[in-house]
Amino acid sequence: MVVLNSYDILYIKLISMEKRTMNCPKCNSSQFVKNGHTHYGKQRFRCQACGRQFVINPSGQPISQETRGLIEGASKNWLIRNNLRLRSHKTVAHLQ
């Protein structure tokens, strides 16, 4: 027999309430599963409809498309300056 204290019961109610009101921020689907935790310890979810990962009440703001473009451009420039070529999204090799 499992004995739950009042904190456990409150936590279970809170999680079930949040899950009923949560939707995917991309496709608005309510079909999602738990998908680990962020490095800050917050529960991460993955939408089963579109695959988007999200957290409830994120503490940080998403990176804007403009900033994302600047980061990607700077990364490509760094590769070019250092005579490197990106063969795939995970492999970097020296040019000869």
Buried (B, 14 or more C-beta within 10 A) or exposed (E): EEEEEEEEEEEEEEEEEEEEEEEBEEEEEEEBEEEEEEEEEEEEBBBEEEEBBBBEEEEEEEEEEEEEEEEEEEEEEEBEEEEEEEEEEEEEEEEE
